[in-house]
Amino acid sequence: MYGWADTLQFKVKGNTALATFQSADPQDPCIENFVTVVASDLMEKTLPGSGGKITTVRTVLIVGQRDICLSLTLLTCEGETSDQAFRLADDLSSAALSTTVPVLDLVSHDFVNFEVNLTWTAQGQPVFEQTKETFQDKDLGILIVSQTRGTHVEAEATGTVVGLGQNFTPEPSESAALEKVNDGTIVIQKTK
């Protein structure tokens, strides 16, 4: 006979803004710039376990530059920071991010600082979505219930991502979104 013994609950709640940019360099049409920015302010809680809340504040930045005429990668940078000023409006109408992100250029193997100053503007009304998934394996005595609840809206991001003396985002974002999430997972494992 099985008895319920171990229960693990994991929750994530918070805000995220993301944007992708692609543009030609205004000085040289052969040079294409690619930028992805994800800024978040999330609270994670695991029970039992730490019992406390863990706040994760982070901006992730990916920057690429390619000479499309010569098929040559000039720059591939990745980095993140927790030192950010990030605000998301409660109604998801707008967001703002200001930070400096140290990134590693995978081409030159040098570290470069990028100054990020972006503003997001919603391009419609927020949409609420909720899903619930259940997985059960009676032989293993495991039950997993995951619930995702969140509100998101498509947006446009504008502003600057400046590094190496140039702005890599001279045009508005190709795609962007603002999100509020409240997700949870419960794992129950039976013992004999």
Buried (B, 14 or more C-beta within 10 A) or exposed (E): EEEEEEEBBBBBBBBBBBBBBBBBBEEEEEBBBBBBBBBBBBBBBBEEEEEEEEEEBBBBBBBBBBBEEEEEEBBBBBBBBEEBEBBBEEEBBBBBBBBBBBBBBEBEEEEBEBEBBBBBBBEEEBEEEEEEEEEEEEEEBBBBBBBBBBBBBBBBBBBBBBBBEBBBBBEBBBBBBBBBBBBBBBBBBBEE
